[in-house]
Amino acid sequence: MSEVNFNSKAFTYADNALVQKSASEVLLNLLSIQPEEDVLDIGCGPGHITKKIAKITNGSVQGIDVSQGMIEQAISSNKDLPNLKYSVMDAENLELNTKFDVIVCNSCFQWFQKPDQVLMRCFNVLKEGGRIGIQAPATQSYCPNFISAIEKIRMHPYTREVFNHFKSPWFFFDSKDEYEQLFRNHGFDIIYSELREESNLFSVEQAYKIYQSGAENGYLNQSYYTVTLTDNYISTFRELVKEALQEQADNSGMINLKFERIYLVAKKQ
């Protein structure tokens, strides 16, 4: 998993990631973390979910993220939870001496370039009978609103040539069966899985912030282009996305923002 653009988003992510927060609550309910369990939070970002976990359990809680900026923000905001620590670490190279009862992977599974390697390493750091839970955008239609906005980028005369050099960083399956099989391939039993279509009403401004908290970190990341991005391209791209979202708003200025999302909990055999 590359570092993407999350260093620059560390201070705003927790406020802007409205959809991720809602989905994380579903995931934590599914995992039902117990009071003495040790928990690893993969892709913890600035730590808002990790801190919630550390208040659920008295066990040790560790958050890891590939972004130095995110981890610095997480550490700086942790003042009173002695059972919680953070580390800069790539999930694809996960190697820890500690074993965990639970692994939480909230809104980051789609970023893994080598999901097989991640799951192999997760299996190794779980205790016998330990469980892993993920929630993540899924399917090629992960968010029809954003995909529609990106079509404007793909077709617009000012952006189409550069965007033609964009290579998507995301990993998506189009069915829950494919996600289940991936986990089974690495020694996990499936406890729960569901592919959901979720929708919520947001203002155009909120929808744009949600887009910026996640999708923009791929669409405007130099790592995923074979040509150099210019400031003009980036600013034009952003204006076109805002314009596209505005066009999706109803008469009251609200957008019905839809996501396809996988929820899956699996147990180490």
Secondary structure, DSSP 8 states (H G I E B T S, - for coil): ---TTHHHHHHHHHHH-HHHHHHHHHHHHHHT--TT--EEEET-TTSHHHHHHHHH-SS-EEEEES-HHHHHHHHHT--S-TTEEEEE--GGG---S--EEEEEEES-GGG-S-HHHHHHHHHHHEEEEEEEEEEEE-STTS-HHHHHHHHHHHH-TTTHHHHTTB-------SSHHHHHHHHHTTTEEEEEEEEEEEEEEEEHHHHHHHHHHTTHHHHT-GGGBSS---HHHHHHHHHHHHHHHHHH--TTSEEEEEEEEEEEEEEE-
